[in-house]
Amino acid sequence: MATASNLAVLVVDDDPSVGATMSRLIQAAGYEPVYVNSALAALSRLETGSSQIVAVLTDLHMDGMDGLGLAQRISQQYPSMPVVLCSGDSGPSVDSLERQVGVTAVLSKPVRLQRLIDLLSVLAKR
């Protein structure tokens, strides 16, 4: 079985400072972060090779294609790839996101390291 240290998480956020923060959390969780700044860049990265990527962690609100649109595209092209939406929003509309096509889980910002570790350990075993 692969260990977390040789597995990657694709981090998608159009804000480079948030992308850097999320990448540090991914690394602290024991995974290799692969950062891209748009949904289109994420799809391109998955096309070039996704064998070590165990999950996509994407911001909900981004310019161009948003995180939900990205999750839906990934579910069509890579049905076994888990997609985790990250959002600073709260309320019923965010809670309902987990029921949307392509969305595996939703993390509230600020993301807590232990919650991320727990989630990624489950997703990496899929």
VEXDREN-2710 file (C-alpha; in Angstrom, 1 decimal):
% VEXDREN-2710
k/r/px/py/pz
1/MET/0.0/0.0/0.0
2/ALA/1.2/3.5/-0.8
3/THR/2.2/5.8/2.0
4/ALA/1.0/9.4/2.2
5/SER/4.5/10.7/1.5
6/ASN/4.4/9.5/-2.1
7/LEU/0.8/10.6/-2.7
8/ALA/-0.3/14.0/-3.9
9/VAL/-3.3/16.3/-3.5
10/LEU/-4.1/18.8/-6.2
11/VAL/-4.8/22.2/-4.6
12/VAL/-6.9/24.6/-6.8
13/ASP/-7.4/28.2/-5.7
14/ASP/-7.2/31.4/-7.7
15/ASP/-5.7/33.3/-4.7
16/PRO/-2.0/32.4/-4.5
17/SER/-1.7/33.2/-0.8
18/VAL/-4.6/30.8/0.0
19/GLY/-3.1/28.2/-2.4
20/ALA/0.2/28.5/-0.5
21/THR/-1.6/28.1/2.9
22/MET/-3.5/25.1/1.7
23/SER/-0.3/23.6/0.2
24/ARG/1.4/24.0/3.6
25/LEU/-1.5/22.2/5.3
26/ILE/-1.4/19.4/2.7
27/GLN/2.3/19.0/3.3
28/ALA/1.8/19.0/7.1
29/ALA/-0.8/16.2/6.6
30/GLY/1.9/14.2/4.9
31/TYR/1.0/14.6/1.3
32/GLU/2.7/16.3/-1.6
33/PRO/0.8/19.4/-2.6
34/VAL/0.4/20.2/-6.3
35/TYR/-0.9/23.8/-6.7
36/VAL/-2.7/25.3/-9.7
37/ASN/-4.5/28.6/-9.8
38/SER/-7.6/27.8/-11.9
39/ALA/-10.1/25.0/-12.7
40/LEU/-8.8/24.8/-16.3
41/ALA/-5.2/24.4/-15.0
42/ALA/-6.5/21.6/-12.7
43/LEU/-8.1/19.7/-15.6
44/SER/-4.9/20.1/-17.6
45/ARG/-2.8/18.8/-14.7
46/LEU/-5.1/15.8/-14.3
47/GLU/-4.8/15.1/-18.1
48/THR/-1.0/15.0/-17.8
49/GLY/-1.0/12.4/-15.1
50/SER/-3.1/11.8/-12.0
51/SER/-1.7/8.5/-10.9
52/GLN/-0.3/9.8/-7.6
53/ILE/-3.1/12.3/-7.0
54/VAL/-5.5/11.0/-4.3
55/ALA/-7.8/14.0/-4.2
56/VAL/-8.5/17.4/-5.5
57/LEU/-9.0/20.2/-2.9
58/THR/-10.6/23.2/-4.6
59/ASP/-11.9/26.6/-3.5
60/LEU/-15.6/27.0/-4.1
61/HIS/-15.5/30.6/-5.4
62/MET/-13.1/31.2/-8.2
63/ASP/-13.0/33.3/-11.4
64/GLY/-14.0/31.4/-14.5
65/MET/-15.1/27.9/-13.6
66/ASP/-15.9/27.6/-9.9
67/GLY/-15.2/24.7/-7.6
68/LEU/-18.6/23.1/-8.1
69/GLY/-18.2/23.2/-11.9
70/LEU/-14.8/21.7/-11.6
71/ALA/-16.1/18.9/-9.3
72/GLN/-18.8/18.1/-11.9
73/ARG/-16.2/18.0/-14.8
74/ILE/-13.9/15.8/-12.8
75/SER/-16.7/13.4/-12.0
76/GLN/-17.4/13.0/-15.7
77/GLN/-13.7/12.6/-16.8
78/TYR/-12.3/10.9/-13.6
79/PRO/-15.2/9.3/-11.8
80/SER/-13.1/7.8/-9.1
81/MET/-11.2/11.1/-8.2
82/PRO/-12.5/12.6/-4.9
83/VAL/-13.1/16.3/-5.0
84/VAL/-13.2/18.3/-1.7
85/LEU/-14.7/21.8/-1.9
86/CYS/-13.4/24.5/0.5
87/SER/-15.6/27.4/1.4
88/GLY/-15.6/30.3/3.9
89/ASP/-19.4/30.4/3.4
90/SER/-21.8/28.8/5.9
91/GLY/-25.4/27.9/6.0
92/PRO/-27.8/25.6/4.2
93/SER/-26.5/26.3/0.7
94/VAL/-23.0/25.2/1.7
95/ASP/-24.3/22.2/3.6
96/SER/-26.2/21.0/0.5
97/LEU/-23.0/21.0/-1.6
98/GLU/-22.1/17.6/-0.4
99/ARG/-25.1/16.3/-2.2
100/GLN/-24.0/17.8/-5.6
101/VAL/-22.7/15.6/-8.4
102/GLY/-18.9/15.2/-8.1
103/VAL/-18.5/16.6/-4.6
104/THR/-17.0/14.1/-2.1
105/ALA/-16.8/16.4/0.9
106/VAL/-16.9/20.1/2.0
107/LEU/-14.4/21.7/4.3
108/SER/-15.1/25.0/6.0
109/LYS/-12.4/27.7/6.0
110/PRO/-10.3/28.1/8.0
111/VAL/-9.4/24.4/7.4
112/ARG/-8.3/22.6/10.5
113/LEU/-5.3/20.4/10.1
114/GLN/-6.7/17.4/12.0
115/ARG/-9.9/17.4/9.9
116/LEU/-7.8/17.5/6.7
117/ILE/-5.6/14.6/7.9
118/ASP/-8.7/12.5/8.8
119/LEU/-10.4/13.2/5.5
120/LEU/-7.3/12.6/3.4
121/SER/-6.6/9.3/5.1
122/VAL/-10.1/8.1/4.2
123/LEU/-9.8/9.3/0.6
124/ALA/-6.3/7.9/0.1
125/LYS/-7.7/4.4/0.9
126/ARG/-10.3/4.5/-1.8
END
